[in-house]
Amino acid sequence: MSVLIGVGVPVGGFPAEGMIGGVPASTRSQILAAVLGLVLLAAMVGFAVGLPKSEGDEAPDLDSSDSSSADVSLPDSLPGGLIALDSGDLPPELQAQIADPTILAEQQKSAVDSLSELYDAPASFRVYSAEDGLSVAQVTGVGRAAGVMLADFPPIDPGLLGVARNNVELVDVGDAVCALTWSGQVPQGQPIDPAEVPQAVRCQQGDDARTFEIQAQGMSAETAADVVDSLVTSAAD
């Protein structure tokens, strides 16, 4: 599933025009509407590929680590200026667009409960927004060692497809593995803009006791990788 954040029915009303802090209100409204109407299944599908299930599959050897006590907590803020929507720390103009925080809380709790039951391990799930509202992310943690992460499209050499860059890439960014979804292919012979931001990015990183994943829009692969790296590092300390 390449759609990382699904646009569902917005919770409450959102302003359709005007400016908020120099950014069109309609842009922020679309982003927060997407977050509040998020498809939680997308986060769980990602982990279903990368982690062993609690039943029917043998879990990886966690050495002396106990996954039942693995720290997978998520902080109120993350690299890239991300702030959890339920933290109470959003700028007032963004906080005002969340008409009913209880619905978001119920969605997040449902995701945590489902993941914990599926993998028989502690889990966490929170939704974040950048302070300017132009980046949104779902971040998930599970107390299981990371498995193989697969892209939604096989990582075929773009040259074999007659393009300079394909719509989907699976790449290493630091210690994270990231699946990048671009708005379109880059034709062969045309330059690739190194400053272009993917349409969507999904990065996963873990250690022998936990796995963190971010699924985001409006964010570079480097920023997304920084998020999961910071979570793995802080959890292991």
N, C-alpha and C positions, 0 to 999 in steps of 0.2 A: 504494500500500500504506500504510494508515494505522496499522497496528500497527508501532511503532517498535522495540520490544524484545520478541522472542518468548519465551514460556515454553517451554523444552524440558526435556530430562531433566536434573535437577540433577546437578552433579558432586560426588560424595561425599555424606555425610550432613549434615543441618542440624538444629539443635535445633528442636523443634516447639512448645515452650512455655517460659514463664518470661520474665524481663526481662533485658535487657542494657543497662546504662547508662541505665536509665529508659525504654527503648523496648522494646516487646514483641519477644521474639526471633523470634516467628513472622513479624512484619512484615519484619524484616531478612532472615530466611531466604528469604522469598518474593522480595524484591528481588534478593538475590545469586543466588538460583537462576535468576531471569530473566536476569540478566547472564551467568552462566556457561552458560546454555542459549540464549544469544542467537542470533537469526537474522541472520547476517552479510549475507544477501541484502538485507535492508532498507536497510542503509547504501549498498549499491551501486546499488540501484534509485533512491535519491534522487539520486545523482550522475549516473545514466544520463539523468535528465530534464534536469539543469541543465548538463551539460558536453558539449562535442563529443567524439565518439569519435575514436580515433586513426586509424581507417580508414573510408573512405567519406564522411566529412564533413571539410570544410575547417576547420582550427582558426582561432580568431579571431586578429586581428593583435595580437601581444603587444608591438608597438613594438620597443624594443631589448632587452626582457627575454628571457631564455633560460629557458624552462620546465624544461629539463633540469637546471638548477641552482637552481630555486626552492626556498626554504626552507619546508618544510611540517612541520617537526619539532613534536612535541607535548611539552609539559613535564610534570613529575611532578604539578604542581598547577595548578588553574585557578580563576578567580573563582567565587564561590558555595561555597567550601570544598570543591571537588572534588579528590579524590586518585586518581591512577591506581592501579588494582588491582595492577599489576605493579611498582609503585614501591618496595614494601617499607615505605612510610610510613603504611599504614593503621593505625588504632587496633587494638590486639591482639585485641579481641573481634570485629572485622570480619575481620581477617587470618585468624583461626582458622577462619572459615567457608569459606575457600577451600581445599577439601580437596586439590586437585591443580592447582597453578599452571601446570604444564606444558601442560595442556589449554587454558587461557586463552591462553598464549603461542602455541600452535600455531594457535588460531583467529585471533588478531590478525595473525600473520604471513601466514596464508592470505589474509586480507582485503587486506593491503598488497600482496602479490604479485599478486593478481587485479586490483586497481585500477591498479597500475603497468603491467601488461601491457595492460589495456583501454585506457588513455589514453596509453600510452607516455610516462609522466611520473612523477616521484617521488611517492610517496604515503605516508600515515601513518594509523594507526588505533589507538586505545586506548580502553579502557573505564574509566570513572571512577565513584566513589561519593562522596557527601558523608560527612563525618565521622560524622554521626548515622545514616547508612545509609538515609535517607529519600528521597534523590534519587539516581538512577543515570543515566548518560549514555554514549552512544557518540559519539566525536568522530573525524572523518575530515578529512584534508587531502589535496589533490591539486594538483600543480603545473600547473594549467591555469586560465585566466581564467574567472571565473564566467559562467554562461549564465543562461537564464531558469529560474526556479524555479516550478513549478506545484504547486498543491494537489491532493489526491486528490479533492476535491469542488469544483466550480466556485464561485467567490466571488460568489454571487448575493445581491443585497440581501435581507436577512432579512425586510424588510417585504413583499416579494413572495411570501414563503413563509408569511406569517402568523405569524411568530415575532419575538421581540425579539433573539434570537441563535441562529444555526444551530449544528449540531454541529461544523462545521469552518470556520475562518476563515483567510484569507491576509492578513497585515498587515505593515506596515513597523514595525520597532522599532529606532530609531536608523538605522544604515546597513545593518542586516540585514533580510532578508525571512524571515518566520516563518509556518509553518503550525501552527495551534493546533487540537487535537482536544479537545473538551469531552465530559463524561460524558453530556450530553443537551442538547436544545434548551431555550431559555428562552421560555416562552409569551408571546405579545404582551400587553403591559400589565403584566407582572411586572418588578420591578427586577432589574438585573444586578449581582451582587456583585463590586465591583472587586477584592476580595481573593482571589477564587476562583483556584485554580491549575489550569491545564489538565490533563486526563488525560494528554496527551502533547504535546510541543512539538518542532518541528523548525525550526531557524534556519540560514540560509546567508548567508555574506558572503565577498567576495573582492576582489582587485584585478586588475591586468592580467597577473598571473603565477601566481596561486594562488587556491584556493577552500577555505574551511573550512566544515564543517557539523557541527552537534550535533543529536542525536536523544535526547530525554530524557523521563523520567517523574519526577513529584514536584518539578517545577521551574517557576518563573514564566517568562514570555516574556522579561521584562527580564533575568533572570539568564542565560538561554540566549543572548540577544543580546550580553550583556557578554562571554561566553566567546569567541564567534567574533570579536567586535570586537578583543578583546585579542590574539588569535592573529594576525589580519591586521596589526594595528599593530606588534606585536613582530617579525613576520617581515619587515616592510618597513623596519625600522630598520637 
